[in-house]
């Protein structure tokens, strides 16, 4: 697919945020910024890439049901998900965007604008797995861009509140994901979403506090870090995100998926940008 880059965001908004202002939000009081969106053409490319991977995985494992899913499309995946094993099919390795798609995405204007805004040395975190997992060599060792499916009213499709830094401490055993003079900024991007009915919870200001956490072993056998104390005076809020709207946030910010109370499947993409600490000290 040929992607034509434009000067307008997916909702018609200007796409040139002041990155000094964005960084002031990410590392200031709130810990996150909603000043960034992708163009309509970029959103269309991402939707096509995810759909092709989604239907390809279904065809490979459940060929007899592929036509039923193709008929309803990914937005209405939830209405057919009982036909397959959702938990088994959508392991992370099947949701990491394929290498050829990533090669295109990393050349799109929105990635270039973010990496420029976050500093010349900014790069995307490579595909990583939790300590103990066996990496899929087909998806290992290139920039990690992965997508999620959250079906309507499916509580198991969303995770508990956490900070990304907690996962970074668990990933790939004792090997560092990035250097000591680096940190990360996460981009969460709505691909299909119903604003205020599904999306991402954030806890403004929570990046400034050291939170107690514990580790829970989920059905896949791997540990996941979760919050182990009440929020107290902090409050989680659901950020209204139309398709194409991004949230950029601090790696210490508490966040988590919201229960989908809409009528369609929420689809989102996540990208972790590695940033030199010196580049954010402006």
C-alpha positions in Angstrom: 0.0 0.0 0.0 1.3 3.4 -0.9 1.0 5.9 1.9 0.5 9.5 1.1 1.6 11.8 3.9 -0.5 14.8 4.7 -0.4 17.8 7.1 -3.6 16.9 8.9 -4.3 14.2 11.5 -6.9 11.5 11.3 -9.6 13.7 12.7 -8.5 16.8 10.8 -6.3 18.3 13.6 -2.9 19.7 13.0 -0.2 17.1 13.5 2.7 19.3 14.5 2.7 19.4 18.3 5.3 21.4 20.1 7.6 18.7 21.4 9.0 20.9 24.1 5.4 21.1 25.3 4.9 17.3 24.9 8.0 16.6 26.9 6.9 19.1 29.6 3.7 17.1 30.0 5.3 13.6 29.9 8.0 14.6 32.5 6.0 17.3 34.3 2.8 17.2 36.4 0.6 14.8 34.4 3.1 12.2 33.0 1.4 11.9 29.6 0.4 13.9 26.5 -2.5 13.7 24.0 -1.0 16.3 21.6 -0.2 13.8 18.9 -2.2 12.0 16.2 -1.5 10.2 12.9 -2.7 11.1 9.5 -5.8 9.4 7.9 -3.5 7.7 5.3 -1.2 6.4 8.1 -4.2 5.1 10.1 -5.5 3.4 6.9 -2.1 1.6 6.4 -1.9 0.5 10.0 -5.5 -0.9 9.8 -4.6 -2.8 6.7 -1.4 -4.2 8.1 -3.2 -5.4 11.3 -6.1 -6.8 9.4 -3.9 -8.8 7.1 -1.9 -10.3 10.0 -5.1 -10.9 12.0 -6.9 -12.8 9.3 -3.7 -14.6 8.3 -3.3 -16.0 11.8 -6.9 -17.2 11.8 -6.6 -18.8 8.4 -3.4 -20.6 9.4 -5.0 -22.2 12.5 -8.7 -22.1 11.9 -9.2 -22.3 8.1 -12.8 -23.4 8.4 -13.7 -20.3 10.3 -11.7 -17.7 8.3 -14.6 -16.7 6.0 -16.8 -16.0 9.0 -14.2 -13.6 10.5 -13.5 -12.0 7.2 -17.2 -11.3 6.7 -17.6 -9.4 10.0 -14.1 -7.8 10.0 -11.8 -7.1 12.9 -14.1 -4.4 14.5 -16.7 -7.2 15.1 -14.2 -9.9 15.9 -15.8 -10.3 19.3 -19.0 -11.6 17.8 -17.1 -14.6 16.3 -14.3 -15.1 18.9 -16.2 -18.0 20.5 -15.2 -20.0 17.4 -11.5 -20.1 18.3 -9.3 -20.1 21.4 -8.7 -16.4 21.8 -6.1 -16.7 24.6 -4.0 -19.3 22.6 -4.1 -17.6 19.2 -3.3 -14.1 20.3 -0.1 -14.7 22.2 2.2 -11.7 21.8 4.3 -13.3 19.1 1.2 -13.3 16.8 0.5 -9.7 17.6 3.9 -8.3 16.9 3.6 -6.5 13.6 5.4 -8.4 10.9 8.9 -7.4 9.8 7.9 -6.2 6.4 5.1 -4.0 7.8 7.4 -2.6 10.5 9.9 -1.6 7.7 7.2 0.6 6.2 5.8 1.9 9.5 9.2 3.1 10.6 9.4 5.2 7.5 6.0 6.9 8.0 5.9 10.6 8.9 4.5 10.1 12.3 7.4 7.9 13.5 9.9 10.4 12.0 8.2 13.3 13.7 8.3 11.5 17.1 11.9 10.4 16.8 12.9 13.9 15.7 11.0 15.5 18.6 12.4 13.1 21.2 16.0 13.6 20.1 18.3 12.5 17.3 19.3 9.3 19.1 15.7 8.1 19.7 14.9 4.6 18.5 12.2 2.0 18.8 12.7 -0.8 21.4 13.4 -4.1 19.7 11.0 -7.1 20.1 11.4 -8.4 23.7 9.9 -11.2 25.6 9.4 -11.9 29.3 12.2 -13.7 31.1 11.7 -17.4 30.5 9.8 -17.1 27.3 11.2 -18.7 24.2 11.6 -16.0 21.6 10.0 -16.6 18.2 13.0 -16.1 15.9 10.7 -14.9 13.1 9.7 -11.9 15.2 12.9 -11.3 17.2 15.5 -8.6 16.8 13.7 -5.8 15.0 11.6 -2.8 16.1 8.7 -3.9 18.2 5.3 -2.6 17.2 2.4 -4.7 18.5 -1.4 -4.6 18.5 -4.1 -5.6 21.0 -7.7 -6.8 20.7 -10.1 -5.9 23.4 -13.6 -7.4 22.9 -16.7 -5.8 24.3 -17.3 -6.6 28.0 -14.3 -9.1 28.0 -12.6 -8.4 31.4 -9.8 -10.8 30.6 -8.8 -8.8 27.6 -7.5 -5.9 29.7 -4.6 -5.9 32.1 -4.2 -4.4 35.6 -2.7 -1.0 36.3 1.1 -1.0 36.0 4.0 1.0 34.9 6.1 0.0 31.8 9.3 0.2 33.8 8.1 -2.7 35.9 7.9 -4.9 32.7 11.3 -3.6 31.5 12.8 -4.9 34.8 11.3 -8.4 34.1 12.1 -8.6 30.4 14.8 -10.8 28.9 16.3 -11.8 32.3 19.5 -9.9 33.3 20.1 -8.4 29.9 19.4 -4.6 29.8 16.9 -3.4 27.2 18.7 -0.1 27.0 21.6 1.8 28.5 21.7 3.5 31.9 21.7 6.9 30.3 18.4 6.1 28.5 14.8 5.9 29.3 11.6 5.2 27.4 8.4 6.9 26.2 5.5 4.7 25.2 3.1 5.5 22.4 -0.4 4.0 22.7 -2.4 4.6 19.5 -6.1 4.0 18.9 -6.7 2.1 15.7 -10.4 1.2 16.2 -12.0 2.7 19.3 -15.1 4.3 20.7 -14.1 7.4 22.7 -15.2 7.2 26.4 -16.4 3.6 25.9 -13.1 1.9 25.6 -9.4 2.9 25.5 -6.6 3.4 28.0 -6.8 4.4 31.7 -4.0 6.6 33.0 -3.3 7.9 36.5 -2.1 11.5 36.2 0.9 12.3 38.3 1.5 8.7 39.3 5.0 8.7 37.6 6.3 10.8 40.5 5.6 8.2 43.2 7.3 4.9 43.9 4.5 2.3 44.0 4.5 -1.0 45.7 4.1 -3.9 43.3 3.8 -7.6 43.3 4.1 -10.3 40.6 1.3 -12.5 39.5 1.7 -15.7 37.5 -1.0 -15.8 34.7 -2.3 -18.7 32.8 0.6 -18.6 30.3 3.0 -19.4 33.2 4.9 -16.1 33.2 5.0 -13.4 35.8 3.3 -10.1 35.4 3.8 -7.1 37.7 0.7 -5.5 39.2 0.0 -2.6 41.6 0.0 -3.7 45.3 -1.4 -0.7 47.0 -4.5 1.6 46.7 -4.4 4.7 44.6 -5.3 6.9 47.6 -5.6 10.5 46.4 -4.7 9.6 42.8 -7.4 8.7 40.3 -7.4 6.8 37.1 -9.1 8.5 34.1 -10.2 7.1 30.8 -8.6 9.2 28.1 -11.1 9.7 25.2 -9.2 8.6 22.1 -10.8 8.6 18.6 -9.1 6.4 16.0 -5.7 7.9 15.1 -5.3 9.6 18.4 -2.2 8.8 20.4 -1.2 9.0 24.1 2.5 9.4 24.8 3.5 8.7 28.3 6.3 8.3 30.9 7.6 4.8 31.6 6.7 5.2 35.3 3.1 6.3 34.7 0.4 3.9 36.0 -1.9 2.9 33.2 -4.0 0.0 32.0 -6.6 -1.0 29.5 -10.2 -0.1 30.2 -13.1 -2.6 30.1 -14.7 -2.2 26.7 -18.3 -1.1 27.3 -18.8 -0.3 23.6 -20.2 -2.4 20.8 -17.1 -3.1 18.7 -13.7 -4.6 19.3 -11.1 -2.0 20.4 -7.8 -2.3 18.4 -4.7 -0.4 19.5 -1.0 -0.3 18.7 1.9 0.2 21.2 5.4 1.4 20.4 8.2 2.0 22.9 10.7 4.7 22.1 14.1 4.7 23.7 15.3 8.2 24.5 18.6 9.6 25.8 17.9 11.2 29.2 20.0 14.2 28.1 17.5 14.9 25.2 14.6 15.3 27.6 16.3 17.8 29.9 15.2 20.9 28.0 
